[in-house]
Amino acid sequence: MERTAITSGANPTPVDADQFGPVCPWWLNEFDRPFEHWYVLHRLNWSSSPAEAATLRLGDLGLDPGKTYLVYEFWSHQFLGSITGQMEVPAIKAMGLASFAIREQLARPQLVSTSRHLSQGAMDLASLEWSGKSLVGRSRVVARDRYELVVRVPAGFKFGSAEVARRPAEARVEGELLRVAWDPEATAD
């Protein structure tokens, strides 16, 4: 089965754990890499009814409620914006899953998400650095698995160009987001 074909938890798949007992609806992963620290909040709905929208206080997640965070949902590829104090979590369909990357907002361009893994960077990013004019990094990619980086470009900064392996990459600006994508020919860094 292609991993991209898995869109819900409705039927057990080769990657599923036990789905037949009670499942905690909220899971918070914390990632600490030399280049960044971020969180991914997962919401699981293993019931046959939709789960309503919810409001979560950042303090209840152990986050500083006075700081501003960027939130991006992995499966729907939607940027939920900048939040402070609390997070509005959208409703979720029956047997659904949502995974929200939560990164502290910076005053410069910064990574928001990657498409390779629901950890949104922990498995694929080898390095990431802001050089003062450019965001530069290394990613581990898989042959023929389209890879996308989502970067927030705040007011005062302007997108110039995107390159992968010293070649121009596909880039699309959507408001304050920049999406850079390519189709790797080989599995490599």
VOPAGU-2260 file (C-alpha; in pm, 1 decimal, decimal comma):
REM VOPAGU-2260
SITE   aa  ch    i         X         Y         Z
SITE  MET   A    0       0,0       0,0       0,0
SITE  GLU   A    1     130,2     347,5     -83,5
SITE  ARG   A    2     171,1     550,3     239,0
SITE  THR   A    3       5,8     849,2      71,0
SITE  ALA   A    4    -307,1     636,8      16,1
SITE  ILE   A    5    -367,0     617,0     392,5
SITE  THR   A    6    -613,0     899,2     464,5
SITE  SER   A    7    -792,0     782,0     779,1
SITE  GLY   A    8    -789,5     521,6    1051,7
SITE  ALA   A    9   -1109,9     357,9     927,4
SITE  ASN   A   10    -947,8      27,9     831,1
SITE  PRO   A   11    -635,9    -126,3     984,0
SITE  THR   A   12    -333,8     -81,8     761,4
SITE  PRO   A   13      20,1    -219,9     780,6
SITE  VAL   A   14     124,7      80,9     993,3
SITE  ASP   A   15    -159,7      70,1    1247,3
SITE  ALA   A   16    -129,3     -22,7    1611,0
SITE  ASP   A   17    -422,5    -167,2    1809,1
SITE  GLN   A   18    -734,7      26,1    1709,6
SITE  PHE   A   19    -982,2    -172,5    1910,6
SITE  GLY   A   20    -925,2     -43,2    2265,3
SITE  PRO   A   21    -968,7     310,2    2397,4
SITE  VAL   A   22    -734,4     557,1    2228,0
SITE  CYS   A   23    -621,7     884,3    2385,0
SITE  PRO   A   24    -748,5    1158,5    2150,1
SITE  TRP   A   25    -449,7    1394,8    2204,5
SITE  TRP   A   26     -78,7    1319,6    2162,3
SITE  LEU   A   27     194,8    1581,9    2193,2
SITE  ASN   A   28     543,0    1517,0    2053,2
SITE  GLU   A   29     830,3    1750,4    2136,9
SITE  PHE   A   30    1129,4    1768,8    1902,7
SITE  ASP   A   31    1463,1    1919,5    1998,4
SITE  ARG   A   32    1723,2    1930,3    1722,3
SITE  PRO   A   33    2044,8    2135,8    1714,5
SITE  PHE   A   34    1881,0    2380,4    1471,9
SITE  GLU   A   35    1529,6    2412,5    1622,2
SITE  HIS   A   36    1281,9    2312,3    1893,6
SITE  TRP   A   37     914,1    2248,6    1805,0
SITE  TYR   A   38     604,1    2044,8    1887,2
SITE  VAL   A   39     354,8    1835,3    1692,6
SITE  LEU   A   40      10,1    1792,8    1845,7
SITE  HIS   A   41    -192,4    1500,4    1709,6
SITE  ARG   A   42    -567,4    1469,7    1745,0
SITE  LEU   A   43    -710,5    1120,8    1687,1
SITE  ASN   A   44   -1077,4    1047,0    1646,5
SITE  TRP   A   45   -1119,6     669,9    1652,8
SITE  SER   A   46   -1498,7     692,2    1669,8
SITE  SER   A   47   -1770,6     667,5    1407,1
SITE  SER   A   48   -1886,9    1025,5    1477,9
SITE  PRO   A   49   -1711,2    1353,2    1396,5
SITE  ALA   A   50   -1530,3    1527,4    1684,3
SITE  GLU   A   51   -1628,2    1889,8    1741,3
SITE  ALA   A   52   -1392,0    2183,3    1718,6
SITE  ALA   A   53   -1201,1    2248,4    2040,9
SITE  THR   A   54   -1015,8    2530,5    2211,2
SITE  LEU   A   55    -682,8    2438,8    2371,8
SITE  ARG   A   56    -494,2    2667,8    2606,6
SITE  LEU   A   57    -124,8    2672,9    2520,5
SITE  GLY   A   58     -37,3    2662,3    2890,9
SITE  ASP   A   59    -218,1    2326,8    2918,0
SITE  LEU   A   60      25,4    2192,8    2655,4
SITE  GLY   A   61     324,4    2319,1    2855,5
SITE  LEU   A   62     384,5    2605,2    2611,6
SITE  ASP   A   63     438,8    2966,7    2713,6
SITE  PRO   A   64      95,4    3129,5    2668,1
SITE  GLY   A   65     259,0    3471,3    2625,3
SITE  LYS   A   66     457,1    3369,8    2317,5
SITE  THR   A   67     327,5    3359,9    1960,3
SITE  TYR   A   68     337,9    3030,0    1773,2
SITE  LEU   A   69     288,6    2927,6    1410,1
SITE  VAL   A   70      49,5    2635,4    1356,2
SITE  TYR   A   71      40,3    2417,5    1042,9
SITE  GLU   A   72    -175,1    2107,0     990,6
SITE  PHE   A   73      23,0    1833,3     815,9
SITE  TRP   A   74    -247,2    1619,7     651,3
SITE  SER   A   75    -455,8    1903,9     503,5
SITE  HIS   A   76    -150,5    2122,2     424,0
SITE  GLN   A   77    -322,8    2417,1     592,9
SITE  PHE   A   78    -155,2    2701,6     775,5
SITE  LEU   A   79    -371,4    2794,7    1074,9
SITE  GLY   A   80    -172,1    3112,7    1133,2
SITE  SER   A   81      -8,6    3277,0    1432,8
SITE  ILE   A   82    -158,4    3208,5    1775,3
SITE  THR   A   83    -106,0    3341,2    2125,1
SITE  GLY   A   84    -266,3    3210,3    2443,4
SITE  GLN   A   85    -492,9    2947,5    2292,3
SITE  MET   A   86    -538,6    2737,9    1983,3
SITE  GLU   A   87    -863,5    2678,3    1796,4
SITE  VAL   A   88    -857,5    2317,9    1674,2
SITE  PRO   A   89   -1095,5    2248,0    1383,8
SITE  ALA   A   90   -1354,4    1968,7    1393,7
SITE  ILE   A   91   -1227,1    1632,4    1278,3
SITE  LYS   A   92   -1413,2    1369,5    1076,6
SITE  ALA   A   93   -1500,9    1024,0    1206,7
SITE  MET   A   94   -1193,0     798,0    1216,4
SITE  GLY   A   95    -984,2    1106,6    1143,7
SITE  LEU   A   96    -641,2    1234,8    1233,9
SITE  ALA   A   97    -494,3    1584,8    1247,3
SITE  SER   A   98    -127,8    1668,2    1316,6
SITE  PHE   A   99     -40,9    2028,5    1403,3
SITE  ALA   A  100     318,2    2157,0    1388,2
SITE  ILE   A  101     359,6    2425,1    1655,0
SITE  ARG   A  102     669,8    2641,9    1621,5
SITE  GLU   A  103     758,4    2958,0    1810,7
SITE  GLN   A  104     720,0    3251,0    1570,4
SITE  LEU   A  105    1044,0    3427,7    1480,3
SITE  ALA   A  106    1096,1    3775,2    1334,2
SITE  ARG   A  107    1265,1    3628,7    1023,8
SITE  PRO   A  108    1180,7    3368,4     757,8
SITE  GLN   A  109    1145,0    3026,0     915,4
SITE  LEU   A  110    1043,4    2671,3     837,4
SITE  VAL   A  111     678,2    2590,2     913,9
SITE  SER   A  112     648,8    2232,8     781,5
SITE  THR   A  113     796,1    1961,0     563,2
SITE  SER   A  114     596,9    1699,2     374,0
SITE  ARG   A  115     822,1    1397,3     434,4
SITE  HIS   A  116     702,8    1284,3     779,1
SITE  LEU   A  117     433,3    1379,9    1028,7
SITE  SER   A  118     711,0    1493,7    1265,9
SITE  GLN   A  119     736,5    1784,3    1021,0
SITE  GLY   A  120    1112,4    1794,6    1005,2
SITE  ALA   A  121    1248,6    1561,2    1274,1
SITE  MET   A  122    1301,5    1265,6    1038,3
SITE  ASP   A  123    1408,5    1446,0     723,5
SITE  LEU   A  124    1596,1    1762,8     818,3
SITE  ALA   A  125    1968,5    1713,1     869,2
SITE  SER   A  126    2041,2    2085,0     916,1
SITE  LEU   A  127    1874,7    2424,6     894,1
SITE  GLU   A  128    2033,8    2766,1     936,4
SITE  TRP   A  129    1941,8    3131,2     889,0
SITE  SER   A  130    2243,9    3305,7     737,3
SITE  GLY   A  131    2105,7    3660,4     764,1
SITE  LYS   A  132    1982,8    3665,2     405,3
SITE  SER   A  133    1896,5    3302,2     333,4
SITE  LEU   A  134    1744,9    2996,6     493,0
SITE  VAL   A  135    1983,8    2709,9     414,3
SITE  GLY   A  136    1954,3    2342,9     502,5
SITE  ARG   A  137    1990,6    1976,5     414,6
SITE  SER   A  138    1703,9    1730,7     387,5
SITE  ARG   A  139    1695,5    1355,0     351,9
SITE  VAL   A  140    1467,6    1277,9      57,5
SITE  VAL   A  141    1328,6     962,0    -101,0
SITE  ALA   A  142    1335,0     891,8    -475,3
SITE  ARG   A  143    1007,2     976,5    -651,5
SITE  ASP   A  144     845,7    1102,2    -326,8
SITE  ARG   A  145     757,5    1468,0    -389,5
SITE  TYR   A  146     907,1    1680,4    -110,5
SITE  GLU   A  147     777,8    2018,4       0,5
SITE  LEU   A  148     908,4    2275,0     245,7
SITE  VAL   A  149     671,8    2540,2     380,1
SITE  VAL   A  150     840,9    2860,2     497,6
SITE  ARG   A  151     685,7    3167,7     658,1
SITE  VAL   A  152     822,1    3490,8     511,5
SITE  PRO   A  153     713,2    3774,3     744,4
SITE  ALA   A  154     660,3    4137,7     646,6
SITE  GLY   A  155     989,1    4312,6     578,5
SITE  PHE   A  156    1137,7    4014,4     394,1
SITE  LYS   A  157    1102,2    3923,6      28,3
SITE  PHE   A  158    1142,3    3588,6    -144,6
SITE  GLY   A  159    1424,5    3590,8    -398,7
SITE  SER   A  160    1487,4    3236,7    -522,1
SITE  ALA   A  161    1488,5    2871,8    -417,3
SITE  GLU   A  162    1747,5    2613,0    -514,8
SITE  VAL   A  163    1788,5    2240,5    -459,4
SITE  ALA   A  164    2132,4    2094,0    -526,8
SITE  ARG   A  165    2228,0    2424,3    -695,2
SITE  ARG   A  166    1935,5    2403,6    -939,4
SITE  PRO   A  167    1620,5    2619,6    -935,2
SITE  ALA   A  168    1334,9    2462,2    -738,0
SITE  GLU   A  169     961,0    2499,9    -783,9
SITE  ALA   A  170     849,5    2785,5    -557,0
SITE  ARG   A  171     505,6    2933,8    -494,6
SITE  VAL   A  172     420,3    3230,1    -271,1
SITE  GLU   A  173      82,0    3215,6     -91,3
SITE  GLY   A  174      43,8    3524,2     125,9
SITE  GLU   A  175     312,2    3503,6     393,6
SITE  LEU   A  176     391,4    3140,0     304,5
SITE  LEU   A  177     647,4    3015,9      55,9
SITE  ARG   A  178     611,5    2657,7     -70,3
SITE  VAL   A  179     926,6    2505,6    -220,2
SITE  ALA   A  180     886,3    2162,5    -382,0
SITE  TRP   A  181    1075,4    1914,7    -592,7
SITE  ASP   A  182    1063,2    1554,0    -705,2
SITE  PRO   A  183    1386,6    1380,4    -603,4
SITE  GLU   A  184    1530,5    1144,7    -862,6
SITE  ALA   A  185    1729,5     950,7    -600,4
SITE  THR   A  186    1717,8     877,8    -228,9
SITE  ALA   A  187    1983,3    1108,4     -84,1
SITE  ASP   A  188    2062,1    1422,7     116,4
